[in-house]
Amino acid sequence: MSLQETTPVPIFEDVDRDIFLRDIYPRRVPAVLRGVSLGPCVDLWDVESLSHRGGDREVKIHVSESPQMNFLHKNFVYKTLPFSTFVKRASEQKHSDFFICEDECYYLRSLGEDVRKEPADLKKQFPDLAQDFHLPDFFEPHQFFSSVFRISSCGLQLWTHYDVMDNLLAQVTGRKRVVLFSPQDALHLYLSGDKSEVVDIDRPDLTVFPNFVKATRHECVLESGDLLFIPALWFHNTLALQFGVGVNVFWRHLPEDSYDRKDPYGNKDPVAAARALQGLERALNALEELPPDYRDFYGRRMIQRIQKRTQQLDSHV
């Protein structure tokens, strides 16, 4: 049972482009979009159809004996399987063939052809299946960055993290719980890079993470055919309530040169933000040259300067 304040994610019915851009997108908060047509994929993408039409293309997958995957501590291994074999295994509760144990969990996050340079694109990696998936035109074609195919075992929970681009999560089949946290709650999430160190968000260790309860929890359950709008910088944690298939579509909502061009995953901080963080690290290293009382004094002055500058910038928005 969560001790946090919980806010349901609002649900909007029959959203078209005009409604999304006028009433939903400018608010910069998550929203479930229900009744938007995703194409025949909602009816066609069952285990048998996916296995047959996806073919024996080799896919790199996460395999874990724990359903709660933890990227920071790497409690999973990467394995390769033919796509058809992977889909059948991911849909099972117990496995006759396995890597670690008979109840291991599987997760696919599709990759580009050159994983170091090319973002995932459903049309390129799974062209036959891509014909079934229709994404609403909620952004301009030139803004498109990636479309990521995701398949999860039932019970699989992914770590809490943020992305630097806006995205739509299309829950094509199966049900999925999504818990989100506002960027304004970042200080309560115990961050390591873009990920939270709080692995178990439902039963957090409050002796280690006492401030986690201060973060407001935004929650929804996605049904088959739902879309979830996740604005950039919103933290999210997903739990597959059933075996399910989804597609994440990311787009560049900032000017293109704001992003790191060598980032095929779309999760590196914007160029200006990365420069600022590097400058902060240099400043902190400089403080280490001072005696403890001076470090404390000038560290507090730095915090004050950052708070004052942030407030000044916010007042001009």
N, C-alpha and C positions, 0 to 999 in steps of 0.2 A: 504494500500500500504506500503510495507516494505521499510524502509530507509536504510536498511543494504545492503552491497555488497552481491550479490547472485551468487552462482556458481552451475550450473547443475551437478547432479551426473552422472558420465559417464555410458553409456549403452554398454554392451558387448553381442554379439549374439552367440548362439550355443556354450556355454562354456562347456568344459569337464574337468575332473580332472586335466589333465596335464596343460591345459591353465590356470585354476584357480590357481594352485600352483606355476606356473612359472611367469605368467604375472599380476595377480590380487592380490593375497594374500600378497606377500611381500611388496606391496606399502602401506599397512595399511591405506587405505582410502576407503570409501563406494563405492560400485559398484552395478548397476542393472544388473542382469544376465537374459537375455531374450532368450526364446527358449529352456530352459532346461526342460526336461520332469519331471513332478511331479507325473505322474501316472493318472489314471482315475478320481481322485478326482475333477479335473478342470471341467469335464463335468457332474459328478454325484452329486456334493454337492449343490443341490438347496434346497430351504426351505422344500419342501415336503419330499425329500429323507432324509435330515438330521433329520427332525422330526421323521420320521418313524424308521430309522436305529439307531439313537442315543438313542431312547427309553425314558423311564420315569425315568432314573437315576437322582437323585437329584443333582443339581449343585448350587454352591454359586456364586452369581453374584453381580455386582455393579449396583445400580439404582440411577439416578440423574435427577432432573428436569431441570438441565442445561446440554447442550451438551458438555460443556467445563469442563471436570472433573478435579478436583484439589485435589491432594493427600495431600498437605500440610495443607489445610484448611478443608479437608474431607467434600466436598459438595455433598456427596453421602452416601447411606446407603447400607449395605450388606443384601441381601435377598436370599431365597432359592426357586427354582422352579424345576419342572421336566424338563429335558432337552428339550423334545419335545415342551412343553409350552413356554419355554424361547425362542427357535428359532423362533416360530411363532410371539411372541411379538416383538422380536428384529427386525424382518423384516417389522413391521408395522410403519407407521408414527403417527397414532392415535390409542389409545387402549380403548377397551370397558372394559377390566379388567386391573387394574393398582394398584400400591402401593401409589404413590404420586400425579400424575396428568396424564391426558390422553395423553400428548405428552412427557412423561418421556423417558429417554434414558437408554439403557442397554449395559453392557459390561461383557463378560466372559473371565476370564483368568484361564484356567484349573489348578487344583491342584493335588498333589499326594494323595495317599490313606491316609497316615498320614501326614497332612499338615505341621507338625512341624519337620518332619524328612526326608520325601521322596519327591524328585523332581517330577514334572509332567512328565508323559510319555504317549504319545498318545496311544501306544500299550497296555498299562495297563488300562487306563481310558476309552478308546473308541476302543476296539480291532477290532470291525467290520469295523468302519470307517478307522482305521489305515491301513487296507489292501489296501485301495485306494490310499494311500499317499506314494510316492516313493521319498526319498531324495537322491540327488547325493552323491557319496562317496568322498566328498571333505575333509574329515578328517578321522583319524583312528578310528575304532570302540571303542577302549578303552578310547578315549578322550570324548566320548558322555557324556553329563551331563543331558540334559532334552529336551523334545519336548512339547511345550506349545500350546494348542489349544486356539485360540482367535476368538471371534465373537463380532462384534460391530454393533450397530444401525447406520443408515445413519446419518452423521453429528457429530458423536461422536469424540471428540478430547481428547487425553490423554496427560498428563503433560510431560514436558521435563525432561529426566533423562538419566543416563548412566548405563551400565552394565559392570561387570568386566571380562566377558568372551566374546569371539568372538561368533557371531551368524548369522544365515541366517533366514531372514523373508520371508516365502513363502506366497505370496498373492494368495490364491487358487481361490477365487471368489470375485467379486466386485473390485472397484477402491479405492486406498488409497493414499493420499498425505503424504509424509514423509519429514520433515525438520530436518537436522542434523547440529551439530556444532562440530568443532574439539576440542579435549582435550586441545589444546593450547589456546583456547578461554575461558577456565574455569573461569578466573578471571572476565570476562565480563558477566557471566551468573547468578550472585547473587545466589550462591549455598546454599542450606540447606541440608546437607548430600549429597545424590546422586541425588537430584532434584533441578531444577531451581525455584526460586521464581517468575520468570516472567511467569505468567500464560497465558496471551494473547500475543503470540509472533508476531501476525500480527498487533496489535495495542497496543504496550507496552506503559506504562505510563513512559515517559522519565523524568518526574520530580522525580520519585521514582527510576527509573533504567536508569540513563543517559548513562552509559557505555555499555548498551546492544547493541547499534547500532554499536559498534566496533567489534562485533563478526560477522564473515563471515557465511552466511547462505548457506548451501548446500541443494538442494531441488530436489525431483523427484516425479513423480506420477507412482505408481505401477498399472499395469493392471493385469487382471486375468491371472495367470500362471507365473507371474514374481517372481524372487528371488532377495532379497536385502541383500548384504553382509554388516553387520554392525560390524566393528572392535571394540574390547573392548575399553572402555573409550570414545567412540564417543557418544555425547549427541543426542537424537532423540525425536521427537514429531510427533505423527501420527494423521491424520484427515481422517475419513472414508467418502469418497465421495459417497459411496453407502453402503447398507447393505453388509457385506462381512465376509468371513471366511479366517483365516490365521493360519499358524503354525510357531512358532519360534523354531528353533533348536539351542541349545547352546552346545558348547564344550570347554573342558579345553585345552587351547593352551599353558599354563604355566605348569611346573611340578605339579603333583596332590597335593603335600604337600604345595603348595603356597596358596591354598584356604582354607577357613574356613570349616571344615568338618561338622559343625552343621548349614549349610546354605542351606536349600532346595530350595531357590529361586534363588541362584546364583548371588545375588546382594550385598553381603557384601564385603568390601574391602579385598584385599589379606592380608594374615597374617602379612607380613613384613610392609605393608602400614598401617595397623591398629596399629601396635606397634609404628610406627613413629608418627602417629597422636596422640596417647595417650601420647607419650613423649613430643610432642609439647604442649599439653594441660597442662601437669605438669609444663613445662617451663613458660607458660603464667601465671599460677597460682602463680608461684614463683615471677614473676615480680610485681604482685599486692602488694607484701610486701614492695615495694620501693616507695619513694616519686614520684610525677608525673614527674618531670624533669628527674629523673633517669630511670623511666619506659620508657619514650620516647627515651632516649639515648640508653639504652640496647636493647630496642625493635628494633631500627634501626640497631644495630649491629647484632642482630639475623637475620634480613631480609638479610643483606649483606652476612652473613655466608651461609645462605641457597642458595642465588643466586650464590655465588662463588662455593659452592660444586656442585650444579646442573650443572653449566657450565663445571666443571671439569669432572663430570660423563658423560655428553653429548659428550665431546671431546674424550672419550675412546670408544664410541659406534662404 
